[in-house]
Amino acid sequence: MMKFALLLMSALCLQAQLPVPLATAANFAVLAGSTVTNTGASVVSGNLGLSPGTSVTGFPPGTVTNGTQHVADAVAAQAESDVTTAYGNASTRPCPGPPMPGDIGGTVITPGVYCNSTSVGITGTVTLSGNASSVFIFQIGSTLTTAAGNSVVLLSGGVLPSNVFWQVGSSATLGTNTTFNGTIMAQDSITVNTGAALYGRALARTGAVTLADNAVEDPSETPGGGPGTPAPPSLILVMLALVLTAAYVKRERLVRPFSRS
């Protein structure tokens, strides 16, 4: 009976995560609290917002496509409020452990919640493997930093950038020529160095977003994007567990009269 109970618990625990609800912040590719600064010909695909700060510099030569600049207006203020709520949602998701290593480059990661109470780096390629319904949530206590020149967050099996979330306790820095996927929600600032490409969102709660000749694309602008749903394999496991439970109970009822004799 104990073995069967463990099987049932394992199946039920394999439910997929739901995406972090971003509310109106989902409409922004770049959102900051203090300033937005750009150098070079950065292209932001999606809205660019700032609140309560008022200084957006470097546009032009930077451009905003498929969106609008919202500077110290009600739209940006609401989006910042929604980032705070989303940040809290991501940071309080149960993390089963063990903690992530200090550098996750060279690893293949499956859907779920991952945490490290200090800092996380990415040197080389980290592969997020799943499907279009898979959700990944990374809880990082301090800084997130990618190495210059060769860092990639690679999505495999149909994983969507809109279902990848990086909750960062202080600041995030993407090194030069990094290719990064997912929504970054940083307590302080986000720096995207020269030539880095972000397929996701740079959402800074209190600090600045700094760009330098980058491409930043809101995943809601990508065909096929959108919120994830529980993965079918998880549901199959749950149904299997329920069927096995029924079979076990029926067997017990049949065997019990004979065991008493």
JOTAKA-V602417 format. One record per backbone hydrogen bond with DSSP energy under -1.0 kcal/mol. NH is the residue of the N-H (numbers start at 1). CO is the residue of the C=O. If there is no record, write none. Layout:
nh:NH co:CO
nh:NH co:CO
This chain:
nh:5 co:1
nh:6 co:2
nh:7 co:3
nh:8 co:4
nh:9 co:5
nh:10 co:6
nh:11 co:7
nh:12 co:8
nh:13 co:9
nh:14 co:11
nh:25 co:22
nh:26 co:23
nh:27 co:24
nh:28 co:25
nh:29 co:47
nh:30 co:47
nh:31 co:202
nh:32 co:49
nh:33 co:207
nh:34 co:207
nh:36 co:55
nh:37 co:209
nh:38 co:57
nh:39 co:211
nh:42 co:40
nh:43 co:214
nh:44 co:63
nh:45 co:216
nh:46 co:65
nh:47 co:27
nh:48 co:68
nh:49 co:30
nh:50 co:70
nh:51 co:32
nh:53 co:33
nh:57 co:36
nh:62 co:58
nh:63 co:42
nh:65 co:44
nh:70 co:48
nh:72 co:50
nh:77 co:73
nh:78 co:74
nh:79 co:75
nh:80 co:76
nh:81 co:77
nh:82 co:78
nh:83 co:79
nh:84 co:80
nh:85 co:81
nh:86 co:82
nh:87 co:83
nh:88 co:84
nh:89 co:85
nh:90 co:86
nh:91 co:87
nh:92 co:88
nh:100 co:115
nh:104 co:121
nh:106 co:125
nh:107 co:104
nh:109 co:127
nh:112 co:135
nh:114 co:137
nh:116 co:139
nh:120 co:143
nh:121 co:102
nh:122 co:145
nh:126 co:152
nh:127 co:107
nh:128 co:154
nh:129 co:109
nh:130 co:156
nh:134 co:131
nh:136 co:163
nh:137 co:112
nh:138 co:165
nh:139 co:114
nh:140 co:167
nh:141 co:116
nh:142 co:118
nh:144 co:171
nh:145 co:120
nh:146 co:173
nh:147 co:122
nh:149 co:176
nh:152 co:124
nh:153 co:179
nh:154 co:126
nh:156 co:128
nh:163 co:160
nh:164 co:161
nh:165 co:136
nh:166 co:183
nh:167 co:138
nh:168 co:185
nh:169 co:140
nh:170 co:142
nh:172 co:189
nh:173 co:144
nh:174 co:191
nh:177 co:194
nh:178 co:175
nh:179 co:151
nh:180 co:197
nh:182 co:199
nh:183 co:164
nh:184 co:201
nh:185 co:166
nh:186 co:203
nh:187 co:168
nh:188 co:170
nh:190 co:208
nh:191 co:172
nh:192 co:210
nh:193 co:174
nh:195 co:212
nh:196 co:193
nh:197 co:178
nh:198 co:215
nh:199 co:180
nh:200 co:198
nh:202 co:29
nh:203 co:184
nh:204 co:31
nh:205 co:186
nh:206 co:187
nh:207 co:188
nh:209 co:35
nh:210 co:190
nh:211 co:37
nh:213 co:39
nh:215 co:196
nh:216 co:43
nh:217 co:198
nh:218 co:45
nh:221 co:218
nh:222 co:219
nh:225 co:222
nh:235 co:231
nh:236 co:232
nh:237 co:233
nh:238 co:234
nh:239 co:235
nh:240 co:236
nh:241 co:237
nh:242 co:238
nh:243 co:239
nh:244 co:240
nh:245 co:241
nh:246 co:242
nh:247 co:243
nh:248 co:244
nh:249 co:245
nh:250 co:246
nh:251 co:247
nh:252 co:248
nh:253 co:249
nh:254 co:250
nh:255 co:251
nh:256 co:252
nh:259 co:255
nh:260 co:256
